[in-house]
């Protein structure tokens, strides 16, 4: 008989041998792994979408056992015996963080329980979180006062800012294209804005937001959850609507849509909360060991 084969047979026999002291059997238990991935959920949909980054330095606790590890390169790995486990994510001190995954029957859960692991198996679980902070927007009123004018002139002149406005599909009260060449024209147009023609009122808030992004007050990549899109996409939607429907005085689907877009931009110009493109600051009361 082959020597290696003989050794395997003898080893198997020894492992299966009944111990003299009782009914227990000598066996090997081959471990499995639980891999916890922690992602930043930029659109708060509870799904790890392409491009969403992993988050390091987030404590995860395995039970039974009470073993806590911080995520490293966005993951924490636990080597476990076959069995059923739970994972609990830590809660940041900062109250602007929110959990979005995992979900069970549509509801966010923490801890995630019932994680069954078998020998040699690697079970991957995903925890998602996002944070909120004010958009940083300035209102049309700001852009029509001396502070707004000074901001538009911060690079020695307002030519680039006025060009950005001319590149939009802005309209006036009668639905005519508005292409300002001076700050005075822009100021008067802002102050006269009304919602009689909803396209005019939408134009004023789109113009303010475009200037907010250009000035660095607002990040166009930030996600506005009530609208279900980024600020850049929201501006694009508003601009497309103005091109298609420059005069929306009477009740219509177009006017309703423009009012919704106007309300979203109005809220953001007034500092409504957004989900920033990059994770916010986080800290925990007792940093656990790795």
C-alpha positions, 0 to 999 in steps of 0.5 A: 500500500502507498505510504501516504495513503496508509498515513491518511487512512491511519489518521482518519481512523485515529480521528474517528476513534472513540475516546476511552473516557466517554462517548465523545469523538476526536474530530477536526472542525474546519472553520469558515469566514464572515466577511463584512463589507462597509460601503458609503451609500451615496444615493441611500438606496441600500444597494452597493452600487458601482462607484460607491466607496468602501469605508474603513475604521467602522467597528463591527461586532461578532456574536456570540463571542463579542469580538469587535474589529474595525473595517480595514480597506472597507472590510472586517473578516472573522474566522469562525467555527461552523454555526450561526452568528450575528453582526452589529455595526457601531453607531457614530457619535455624529448624529448625521449618519444613517444606516441603509443596509442590510435590509430584511423584509424591507426594513433596515436591521442592526444587528444582522442575525441568522448568518449561517456559516459552514466549514470552508465557507466564506459568507459576505454581508454588506452594511451601508451608511450615508450621511447628511449635511446642509447643501450650502446654497444661497438664495436668489435674494443673496445673488441680487444683493451686494454680497452676491454681486461681490461673489460674482466679481471675485475673479476680477469680473462677472463675465464668466458667471454671466456666460454660465447663465447665458448657457442656460435656457433661462426665460422671462415672464413672457417666456422669452429667452433671458441672456444677461450681459450685465449684472444690472440686467440679471439683478432686475430679472431676479427681483422681478421673478414671479410664478405666474409663468412657472418657467420664470420662477424655475429659471430664477432658482436654476440661475441661483443654483448654477451660481452656487455650484460655480462659487463652490457653495454647493457640490453638484455631485451631492445627492438630494434624496427627495428628488432622487437625483444629484444636484447636477442632474436636477439642474439638467432636468430643470434646464431641459424643461425650460427649453421644452416649455418656456411659458407655463402659465396655465395648469398643465403637466409641464407646469406641475413638473416645473413647480416640483423642480422649482421647489427642489431647487428652492429648498437646496438654495435655502440649505436643505440637507443633501447626501455629500459625495464623500463620507462625512466625519465619523468617530466612535465612543470607544475605538475597538481594537483591530 
